[in-house]
Each structure stands twice: as C-alpha cells, then as structure tokens.
Amino acid sequence: MRTSPVWNPVQYGTYADERGRPYADLVGRVRAEDVRTVVDLGCGPGGLTVTLREVWPEATIVGVDNSPQMLEAAQQYTDDRLTFELGDVREWSAPAGSIDVIVTNATLQWVPEQVDLLPGFVNALRPGGWLAIQIPGNGNAPSHAILRELAATEPYAKYAKDTSLRPDVPGPAEYIDVLSAEGCVVDAWETTYFHVLQGDNAVLEWVKGTGARPVLQSLPDDLRVRFEAEYGARLAEAYPQRDYGTLLPFRRIFAVAQKKES
C-alpha cells in the first residue's frame, strides 16, 4: 500500500452541493440494469457514494479510498449493502467479469498513469458492465496557474514546487480511443460548470479542500500561513466577489463506457 494522503473531510465538504453535481450528472448517464455489484473508486467521505443506494437499491456497493480520514467520515453511511475499505486506485483489482458498475469521480486526475489503469477496470467488469469516470479538467484555470507560479517562488519553492505540479489529464477523445480499444461503447464529453459560491474568498476555500491541499501540506506552519494569505489575495483578485457571490468556472471531463457483450 502506498502512503495515504492527509485529507480534511470538513474542508473537502465545503460547497458540497457544487462538488456533488458532476457526480449526479455522471451516474445519470449509466444505463445499467440488474445491477448487483458496484465499486466507487476514490469515494472520499462517502456522501456521494451513499446516493448510489437510491440508483441501484438491490446492489452491494463498496467505496474504496486511500485516505483514512475520508474513510472515517464515510463510516456513518455503512449498512448491510454499503461498505467502505482502504485501498489505492492504482493498486485496486477485482476478478475478471465480477463487477457490474465501476464509478470513479474526481480521483484519476491525481494519477499520472491513469490511462494504464483503464484496461484493468474494464477487465473487472462483467460483459455489459459499465465504467463511469469524471475528472476536473481545469488545470489551466487561474486558480491553478496562480498556485503553480506562487509555489515556484522562494521561500516556498524549497518545499512546494513539485507538489504544485499536476499530471496532464486525458480529454474526451483519448478516453474514447483507449476504452474503445478495450471493447467498450463509449460516451465522453466535457462540461464547464459556472458555480456561484457564497462566502468570503470563496475560491480559496474551494481549492484548500482539493487542488491546493498538497502545496499547503508541504509547507512549514509559518510559511503555510504566509502562502495562504498571498495566494488568497491573488485569488480574490482573479475571482472577485460580486453582489450575487463569486463565479467559479470549472471544466470537467466525463467518460461513460459499456463493455460489449461477448
């Protein structure tokens, strides 16, 4: 098992409704029937995974995450059909043809080798099974560009430069190419959500729970406070607060694939 990241479920849960919307849009495109086994890879604190009980009420659902903090938060949802377990998406496997639906939401963007994992996911599906993927595609947004630029300057660069770098992510066309080659019928698309966030310096609060987390955790306490202040000031300028809230455009990439029947 690889070293587990440190996540803060409370911070991650900020703007939970906005974070949950792509999950619902993703699952809504899965047309699976007679579903008995579902795996949610990168389930986080479980608040989205639990919604799958309503979609597939007869299924046994397993949420997998490599953060003990997230899994501790997820335990509140456990019942006889929904369980959670510690595991790394890069090391996860299941017997061939054993899973009806695999969902992985806002997880694979952290994995440089994610395309190499896709054949294993498809292999785990039964014929006719479904794989559903959603990842952020906003690596060039001001929130991330400012993060990389600031983390590469001293005194932060000594600790944070490498942690600000994110792997390139596939676009819809690459998902179609790779998953089609594995014997799937693929629907892939991208959407830019325009979230209206409430609260002071709302984009800072958003990214502290996700994209900025590795940088902030890499810094000593004194520099973390200084970095957050500088980063927050620049984000407030890039994403000004208006009378109705703060507008955050957020691009996301989706792929839903059904494994062909033998």
Disulfide bonds with the S-S distance in Angstrom:
none
